[in-house]
C-alpha cells in the first residue's frame, strides 16, 4: 500500500450548462495482480473506493446503505450504476467513451474517464473525470 495525494477533477455537461469541480485528498493506492485499488476520504468524511482494471473501473462513494453511489465503467458498454440518497434508489446506466490509466513523466499516475449517464432513455449528462495520483 502506497500513500498518495489525489487531485480529482470532474466536468459535467448537462444540456447547455457545464460545471467543473476540483478536489484534493490523501489516500492509499495498492497495485496487485492486474488491479489497482485506491481509497480516500472525500471532503475528509465520505469514503471513496476505486477499482481500476484494464478498460474497467468501479467507483463506490459512501458506505451507508441509505446514502451511496456506485458507478461502473467498461469502454463501449452500457453498465448499471446506482445512486441511493436518503434510502431512495435511482438506477442509472453509464456508457463509457474511454478509460485511460497511465504513468506520467513526473512519476504520478493519471486516470481519465469520459462517459454519458442515463436514466432509462433520458441522457442526464456527459461527464469527464480525471484523477491524478502522486
C-alpha positions as CSV (number, residue, x, y, z in Angstrom):
1,X,0.0,0.0,0.0
2,X,1.3,3.4,-1.0
3,X,0.2,6.8,0.4
4,X,-0.8,9.1,-2.4
5,X,-2.1,12.6,-2.9
6,X,-5.2,12.6,-5.1
7,X,-6.2,15.5,-7.4
8,X,-9.8,15.0,-8.6
9,X,-11.4,17.0,-11.4
10,X,-14.9,16.4,-12.7
11,X,-16.5,18.2,-15.6
12,X,-20.3,17.8,-16.1
13,X,-22.2,19.0,-19.2
14,X,-26.0,18.9,-18.9
15,X,-27.7,20.4,-21.9
16,X,-26.2,23.9,-22.5
17,X,-24.7,24.1,-18.9
18,X,-21.4,22.9,-17.7
19,X,-19.7,22.8,-14.4
20,X,-16.2,21.8,-13.2
21,X,-15.4,20.5,-9.7
22,X,-11.9,20.1,-8.2
23,X,-11.0,18.3,-5.0
24,X,-7.9,17.1,-3.3
25,X,-7.4,14.3,-0.8
26,X,-4.8,12.0,0.7
27,X,-5.4,8.3,0.1
28,X,-3.9,4.8,-0.4
29,X,-3.0,3.0,-3.6
30,X,-2.5,-0.7,-3.9
31,X,-1.3,-2.3,-7.1
32,X,-1.6,-6.1,-7.4
33,X,-2.4,-8.8,-9.9
34,X,-3.6,-6.5,-12.7
35,X,-5.8,-4.3,-10.5
36,X,-5.2,-1.0,-8.8
37,X,-7.2,-0.1,-5.8
38,X,-7.4,3.4,-4.5
39,X,-9.2,4.6,-1.3
40,X,-9.6,8.0,0.2
41,X,-12.0,10.3,2.2
42,X,-13.7,12.9,0.0
43,X,-14.0,16.2,2.0
44,X,-12.4,14.3,4.9
45,X,-15.7,12.4,5.6
46,X,-17.1,10.4,2.6
47,X,-15.2,7.2,1.9
48,X,-14.4,6.6,-1.8
49,X,-13.1,3.3,-3.2
50,X,-11.9,2.8,-6.8
51,X,-11.1,-0.4,-8.5
52,X,-9.1,0.0,-11.8
53,X,-8.6,-2.8,-14.3
54,X,-7.8,-2.5,-18.0
55,X,-10.8,-0.7,-19.6
56,X,-12.9,-1.5,-16.5
57,X,-13.4,0.9,-13.5
58,X,-15.7,0.8,-10.5
59,X,-16.1,3.8,-8.2
60,X,-18.0,3.5,-5.0
61,X,-18.7,6.6,-2.9
62,X,-20.1,6.3,0.6
63,X,-20.7,3.2,2.8
64,X,-24.1,4.0,4.4
65,X,-26.6,1.6,2.8
66,X,-29.1,4.6,2.6
67,X,-26.6,7.1,1.0
68,X,-24.1,5.9,-1.5
69,X,-23.3,5.7,-5.2
70,X,-21.7,3.1,-7.4
71,X,-20.6,3.8,-10.9
72,X,-19.3,1.1,-13.3
73,X,-17.4,1.8,-16.4
74,X,-16.4,-0.5,-19.3
75,X,-15.4,1.0,-22.6
76,X,-18.2,0.7,-25.2
77,X,-20.7,-1.0,-22.9
78,X,-23.8,0.3,-21.1
79,X,-23.3,-0.6,-17.4
80,X,-25.7,-0.4,-14.5
81,X,-25.0,2.3,-11.9
82,X,-26.8,3.2,-8.7
83,X,-27.4,6.3,-6.6
84,X,-29.1,5.9,-3.2
85,X,-29.9,9.1,-1.3
86,X,-31.8,9.0,2.0
87,X,-33.0,5.5,1.2
88,X,-34.3,6.3,-2.2
89,X,-32.7,4.4,-5.1
90,X,-32.1,5.7,-8.6
91,X,-30.9,3.1,-11.1
92,X,-28.8,4.7,-13.9
93,X,-26.6,3.4,-16.7
94,X,-23.3,4.6,-17.9
95,X,-21.9,4.4,-21.4
96,X,-18.2,4.8,-21.4
97,X,-16.4,6.5,-24.3
98,X,-12.9,5.9,-22.9
99,X,-10.8,5.0,-20.0
100,X,-7.1,5.9,-19.8
101,X,-4.9,4.9,-16.9
102,X,-1.2,5.7,-17.5
103,X,2.0,6.7,-15.7
104,X,3.2,10.3,-16.2
105,X,6.7,11.6,-16.7
106,X,6.8,13.0,-13.1
107,X,6.2,9.6,-11.6
108,X,2.5,10.1,-10.9
109,X,-0.4,8.2,-12.4
110,X,-3.4,9.6,-14.2
111,X,-6.9,8.1,-14.6
112,X,-9.2,9.6,-17.2
113,X,-12.8,8.5,-17.8
114,X,-15.3,10.0,-20.2
115,X,-18.9,8.8,-20.0
116,X,-22.5,9.5,-20.5
117,X,-25.0,8.9,-17.7
118,X,-28.6,7.8,-18.5
119,X,-31.8,7.3,-16.5
120,X,-33.7,4.9,-18.8
121,X,-33.6,6.5,-22.3
122,X,-33.0,10.0,-20.8
123,X,-29.5,11.4,-21.1
124,X,-28.7,13.0,-17.7
125,X,-25.3,14.4,-18.9
126,X,-21.8,14.0,-20.2
127,X,-19.0,13.5,-17.7
128,X,-15.3,13.6,-17.7
129,X,-13.3,12.8,-14.6
130,X,-9.6,12.9,-14.1
131,X,-7.7,11.6,-11.1
132,X,-4.0,12.2,-10.6
133,X,-2.2,10.0,-8.0
134,X,1.1,11.5,-6.8
